[in-house]
Amino acid sequence: MFLSDIHLGTLGSQADLLLVFLKLHDAETIYLVGDIIDGWRLRKFWFWPQCHIDVVQALLDKARAGARVIYIPGNHDEFLRDFLGMHSGGVEVMDQCIHEGANKKKYLVTHGDQFDVVVSHARWLAFFGDWAYVTALKLNTVINYCRRKMGLTYWSFAAWAKQKVKKAVNAVGKYEKTLVFEARRQNVQGVICGHVHHAASHETNGIHYINTGDWVESCTAITESFDGTYEVIRWGGSTKLSDATGALTDGQQVAA
């Protein structure tokens, strides 16, 4: 199981939905692929409700029950990079690692912020983008309240705004290409990352690119089955992204 961008410590984190997901899903190995805790936001405003505590406890319970839990910090929880190599409570902290799948392919597992040109070379813009994103999430709540009153369906203003900003700095396309290049450089057949809050699973130039998405807007996770099939699960929706091609397929409602 691969999870990222939960952003515990923020108002936007869908921790309650994640708790249901964790209750109904177990795995031999759980990869926490960065931005699990949002240190950026907690430094400015302390927000740590019971459901966020419960998510941490649920993950520790899985470790105590025998699951291997690997925590790969991202840019929002980069303070944990001071503890690389640490084993605590059944959780291993690593900068990145290689996952060998049941399909015998090797995957580079990394949060991916190191390969984001904005985060790496213009941190002021990254912090500004974070502020703009939080503001967009607040506007998202107001907009969709009005849309419900008008009988309209949900529309993510935050996702739309984020895509526009990313396109303006040409970051999204470069991000995926850079991760694919890094996977090829490390002589592996795939890469599993997070960071950009956009779930995906597809082949790019012979490399299997997988992005875990997030638990702020889309509530997505990656699971690997015993036959080596990777699936992007969109929790709480009426459809699922499925199989290694990343094709959108009709599916049952997996959560209410």
C-alpha positions as CSV (number, residue, x, y, z in Angstrom):
1,M,0.0,0.0,0.0
2,F,1.3,3.5,-0.9
3,L,0.0,6.6,0.7
4,S,1.2,10.2,0.4
5,D,0.2,13.9,0.9
6,I,-2.2,13.3,3.8
7,H,-1.2,16.7,5.2
8,L,-2.1,15.9,8.8
9,G,-2.2,19.2,10.8
10,T,-4.2,21.0,8.2
11,L,-7.9,21.8,7.9
12,G,-8.0,20.3,4.4
13,S,-6.8,16.8,5.4
14,Q,-9.5,14.1,4.9
15,A,-8.3,12.1,7.9
16,D,-11.8,10.8,8.7
17,L,-12.0,9.1,5.2
18,L,-8.5,7.8,5.5
19,L,-9.4,6.2,8.9
20,V,-12.2,4.2,7.2
21,F,-9.8,3.2,4.4
22,L,-7.2,2.0,6.8
23,K,-9.8,0.0,8.8
24,L,-10.8,-1.9,5.7
25,H,-7.4,-2.4,4.1
26,D,-4.3,-4.2,5.3
27,A,-0.9,-4.7,3.6
28,E,2.3,-6.5,4.2
29,T,4.2,-3.3,3.5
30,I,2.9,0.3,3.8
31,Y,4.9,3.1,2.2
32,L,4.2,6.6,3.5
33,V,5.4,8.6,0.5
34,G,5.9,12.0,2.0
35,D,3.8,15.0,3.3
36,I,2.1,12.8,5.8
37,I,2.4,15.6,8.4
38,D,2.3,19.2,7.3
39,G,5.1,20.8,9.2
40,W,4.8,24.0,7.2
41,R,1.3,24.6,8.3
42,L,1.8,23.5,11.9
43,R,4.6,26.0,12.4
44,K,2.1,28.8,11.6
45,F,-1.1,27.4,13.2
46,W,-1.4,24.4,15.5
47,F,-4.2,22.2,14.3
48,W,-4.2,18.6,15.5
49,P,-7.7,17.2,16.1
50,Q,-8.5,13.7,17.4
51,C,-9.0,12.2,13.9
52,H,-5.4,13.2,13.0
53,I,-4.1,11.5,16.1
54,D,-6.2,8.4,15.2
55,V,-4.6,8.2,11.7
56,V,-1.1,8.1,13.3
57,Q,-2.3,5.5,15.8
58,A,-3.9,3.4,13.1
59,L,-0.6,3.3,11.1
60,L,1.4,2.4,14.3
61,D,-1.2,-0.3,15.1
62,K,-0.5,-1.8,11.6
63,A,3.2,-1.8,12.3
64,R,2.7,-3.5,15.6
65,A,0.5,-6.1,13.9
66,G,3.4,-7.0,11.7
67,A,3.2,-4.7,8.7
68,R,6.4,-3.1,7.5
69,V,5.9,0.7,7.5
70,I,8.4,2.8,5.6
71,Y,8.2,6.6,5.9
72,I,9.8,8.6,3.1
73,P,9.6,12.3,4.1
74,G,8.5,15.0,1.7
75,N,9.0,18.8,1.6
76,H,6.2,19.5,4.1
77,D,7.5,17.0,6.6
78,E,11.2,17.5,5.7
79,F,12.1,17.9,9.4
80,L,12.0,14.0,9.5
81,R,15.0,14.0,7.1
82,D,17.1,14.6,10.2
83,F,16.2,11.1,11.3
84,L,16.9,9.1,8.1
85,G,17.8,5.5,9.0
86,M,15.8,5.6,12.3
87,H,13.6,2.7,13.3
88,S,10.9,3.7,15.9
89,G,7.6,2.1,16.7
90,G,8.0,-0.3,13.8
91,V,8.4,2.6,11.3
92,E,11.5,3.0,9.2
93,V,12.5,6.5,7.9
94,M,14.2,6.6,4.5
95,D,15.1,9.3,2.0
96,Q,14.1,7.0,-0.9
97,C,14.1,3.2,-1.5
98,I,13.7,0.6,-4.2
99,H,10.6,-1.6,-4.1
100,E,10.7,-4.9,-5.9
101,G,7.1,-5.7,-6.9
102,A,5.5,-9.1,-7.3
103,N,5.8,-8.5,-11.0
104,K,9.6,-8.7,-10.5
105,K,10.0,-5.1,-11.6
106,K,12.0,-2.6,-9.5
107,Y,10.4,0.8,-8.6
108,L,12.1,3.9,-7.2
109,V,9.9,5.1,-4.3
110,T,10.4,8.8,-3.5
111,H,8.2,11.7,-2.5
112,G,9.5,13.7,-5.5
113,D,9.9,17.2,-4.2
114,Q,13.7,17.0,-4.9
115,F,12.8,16.8,-8.6
116,D,10.3,19.7,-8.6
117,V,12.1,22.8,-10.1
118,V,9.9,25.1,-8.0
119,V,10.7,23.5,-4.6
120,S,14.4,23.0,-5.5
121,H,15.2,26.3,-7.0
122,A,12.6,28.8,-5.9
123,R,11.5,28.0,-2.4
124,W,9.8,31.4,-2.0
125,L,7.5,30.5,-4.8
126,A,6.8,27.1,-3.2
127,F,5.8,28.8,0.0
128,F,3.7,31.3,-1.9
129,G,2.1,28.4,-3.8
130,D,1.3,26.7,-0.5
131,W,-0.4,29.8,0.8
132,A,-2.4,30.2,-2.4
133,Y,-3.4,26.5,-2.3
134,V,-4.7,26.8,1.3
135,T,-6.6,29.9,0.3
136,A,-8.1,28.0,-2.7
137,L,-9.2,25.2,-0.4
138,K,-11.1,27.7,1.7
139,L,-12.7,29.2,-1.4
140,N,-13.5,25.7,-2.5
141,T,-15.7,25.1,0.5
142,V,-17.7,28.3,-0.1
143,I,-18.0,27.7,-3.8
144,N,-19.3,24.2,-3.4
145,Y,-21.7,25.2,-0.7
146,C,-23.3,27.6,-3.2
147,R,-23.2,25.0,-5.9
148,R,-25.1,22.5,-3.7
149,K,-27.7,25.1,-3.0
150,M,-28.1,25.5,-6.8
151,G,-28.3,21.8,-7.4
152,L,-24.9,21.6,-9.1
153,T,-22.3,18.9,-8.7
154,Y,-19.0,19.2,-6.9
155,W,-16.2,21.1,-8.6
156,S,-12.7,21.5,-7.3
157,F,-11.7,25.1,-7.6
158,A,-8.5,24.2,-5.7
159,A,-7.5,21.6,-8.2
160,W,-8.3,23.9,-11.1
161,A,-6.3,26.8,-9.6
162,K,-3.4,24.5,-8.8
163,Q,-3.2,23.2,-12.3
164,K,-3.2,26.7,-13.7
165,V,-0.3,27.8,-11.4
166,K,1.7,24.7,-12.2
167,K,1.2,25.2,-15.9
168,A,2.4,28.8,-15.5
169,V,5.8,27.6,-14.3
170,N,5.9,24.6,-16.6
171,A,6.3,22.3,-13.6
172,V,3.9,19.4,-14.1
173,G,5.2,18.1,-17.4
174,K,8.8,18.6,-16.3
175,Y,8.1,16.8,-13.0
176,E,6.9,13.6,-14.6
177,K,9.7,13.6,-17.2
178,T,12.3,14.2,-14.6
179,L,11.1,11.3,-12.4
180,V,11.0,9.0,-15.4
181,F,14.6,10.1,-16.2
182,E,15.7,9.4,-12.6
183,A,14.1,5.9,-12.7
184,R,16.0,5.1,-15.9
185,R,19.2,6.6,-14.4
186,Q,18.9,4.3,-11.4
187,N,18.2,1.3,-13.7
188,V,14.8,0.5,-12.4
189,Q,11.6,-0.2,-14.3
190,G,9.2,2.2,-12.5
191,V,8.8,5.1,-10.1
192,I,6.3,5.6,-7.3
193,C,6.0,9.2,-6.1
194,G,3.6,11.8,-4.7
195,H,3.9,15.6,-4.3
196,V,1.8,17.0,-7.1
197,H,-1.6,15.7,-5.8
198,H,-2.5,14.0,-9.1
199,A,-3.0,10.2,-9.0
200,A,-1.7,8.4,-12.1
201,S,-0.5,5.0,-13.3
202,H,0.8,4.7,-16.9
203,E,3.8,3.8,-19.0
204,T,6.1,6.7,-20.1
205,N,9.0,5.9,-22.4
206,G,9.2,2.3,-21.0
207,I,9.0,3.4,-17.4
208,H,5.9,2.7,-15.2
209,Y,5.1,6.1,-13.7
210,I,2.8,5.9,-10.6
211,N,1.7,8.8,-8.5
212,T,-0.2,8.2,-5.3
213,G,-2.3,11.4,-5.4
214,D,-3.4,12.9,-2.1
215,W,-5.8,12.8,0.9
216,V,-6.8,16.5,0.6
217,E,-8.9,16.6,-2.6
218,S,-9.0,13.3,-4.4
219,C,-8.4,10.8,-1.5
220,T,-6.4,8.3,-3.5
221,A,-4.1,5.4,-2.7
222,I,-2.0,2.9,-4.6
223,T,-2.3,-0.8,-3.8
224,E,-0.3,-3.7,-5.2
225,S,-1.9,-7.1,-5.4
226,F,-0.1,-10.4,-5.1
227,D,-0.1,-10.8,-8.9
228,G,1.8,-7.6,-9.3
229,T,-1.1,-5.4,-10.4
230,Y,-1.0,-1.8,-9.3
231,E,-4.3,0.0,-8.7
232,V,-5.1,3.6,-8.0
233,I,-8.1,3.6,-5.6
234,R,-10.2,6.8,-5.4
235,W,-11.8,6.5,-2.0
236,G,-15.2,7.9,-1.5
237,G,-16.0,8.3,-5.2
238,S,-18.1,6.3,-7.7
239,T,-15.3,5.3,-10.0
240,K,-11.8,3.8,-9.7
241,L,-8.7,4.3,-11.6
242,S,-7.4,0.8,-12.3
243,D,-4.6,-1.3,-13.7
244,A,-1.1,-0.4,-14.8
245,T,-2.2,1.5,-17.8
246,G,-4.0,4.1,-15.7
247,A,-7.2,3.8,-17.7
248,L,-10.3,5.2,-16.1
249,T,-12.8,2.4,-15.6
250,D,-16.3,2.2,-14.2
251,G,-16.3,0.8,-10.7
252,Q,-18.4,0.2,-7.7
253,Q,-18.8,2.8,-5.0
254,V,-16.1,1.9,-2.5
255,A,-17.1,4.2,0.3
256,A,-20.1,6.3,1.2
